[in-house]
Amino acid sequence: MYQFRPETPDDHWEVEALYDTCFAPGREALSSYRLRDGVRPVPGLSRVARDEGGILAGAIRYWPVHIGTFDALLLGPVAVHPTRQGEGLGRDLIEDSLSLAAPLGWDRVMLVGDAPYYGRFGFVRLDDVVMPPPTNPDRVLGRALVPGAWDGVRGNVTRWVD
Ligand SMILES: CC(C)(COP(=O)(O)OP(=O)(O)OC[C@H]1O[C@@H](n2cnc3c(N)ncnc32)[C@H](O)[C@@H]1OP(=O)(O)O)[C@@H](O)C(=O)NCCC(=O)NCCS
């Protein structure tokens, strides 16, 4: 029913409009956006879902971040248009994109979000990983893409530098 494709520059403003629809005003004031400023999303992992008519139904983006000397993916934003929510599209966007991440060389993924939702996908609280303030530590969650990938990973999450 939905086609999943990598986000291209042509999709950019449509995805921004979807995020504006799905998130509260001022979303770009969140501390996670400071980790995205001036950094390109991870190519290939940021994906859009369109219906048979080409209408954008959902989107997911990923940025690279550092945690001390380690690298991680920062999942988000992910959003599904309000008229398409509850059909499993959020789940499919997350699982589809994460299935591509390890083959691209990524070992671990983190996000700031609701544990009751992301727990469904194996995300657990990262006790030793600190997002820029203000962030509720209960919302800092991670999932290993290869076994043991979060073992010993601790410290501040910082903006990606090549
Ligand atoms: C979160 C979001 C991407 C989920 O997309 P979706 O396509 O509706 O999700 P799915 O169909 O895969 O899953 C729906 C289930 O997740 C639950 N769910 C959705 N958001 C949730 C949340 N924040 N906390 C707990 N459960 C949640 C629904 O109640 C539903 O439960 P059910 O399966 O028991 O009926 C979508 O609701 C959305 O765009 N929300 C606004 C933007 C947002 O909050 N993004 C996430 C940022 S952390």
The ligand as an ORCA input file, in Angstrom:
! r2SCAN-3c Opt
* xyz 0 1
  C       4.454      8.293     16.771
  C       3.956      8.030     15.350
  C       5.110      8.194     14.364
  C       3.451      6.581     15.291
  O       3.023      6.309     13.973
  P       1.822      5.272     13.689
  O       1.872      4.924     12.254
  O       0.555      5.805     14.229
  O       2.315      4.053     14.608
  P       1.925      2.519     14.488
  O       0.687      2.356     13.670
  O       3.135      1.761     14.104
  O       1.628      2.163     16.006
  C       0.439      2.606     16.590
  C       0.427      2.187     18.040
  O       1.414      2.965     18.755
  C       0.784      3.643     19.811
  N       1.444      4.934     19.990
  C       1.563      5.932     19.092
  N       2.242      6.963     19.632
  C       2.539      6.600     20.898
  C       3.203      7.245     21.962
  N       3.704      8.469     21.836
  N       3.351      6.549     23.127
  C       2.833      5.309     23.275
  N       2.201      4.653     22.287
  C       2.039      5.291     21.126
  C      -0.667      3.785     19.379
  O      -1.492      3.976     20.486
  C      -0.896      2.448     18.694
  O      -1.106      1.476     19.673
  P      -1.886      0.074     19.334
  O      -1.046     -0.663     18.327
  O      -1.887     -0.628     20.668
  O      -3.226      0.471     18.836
  C       2.759      8.950     14.970
  O       1.748      8.787     15.936
  C       3.123     10.420     14.873
  O       3.527     10.893     13.825
  N       2.956     11.151     15.979
  C       3.244     12.583     15.997
  C       4.726     12.842     15.896
  C       5.513     12.122     16.968
  O       5.143     12.152     18.144
  N       6.603     11.466     16.556
  C       7.446     10.701     17.442
  C       8.416     11.589     18.119
  S       9.056     10.869     19.599
*
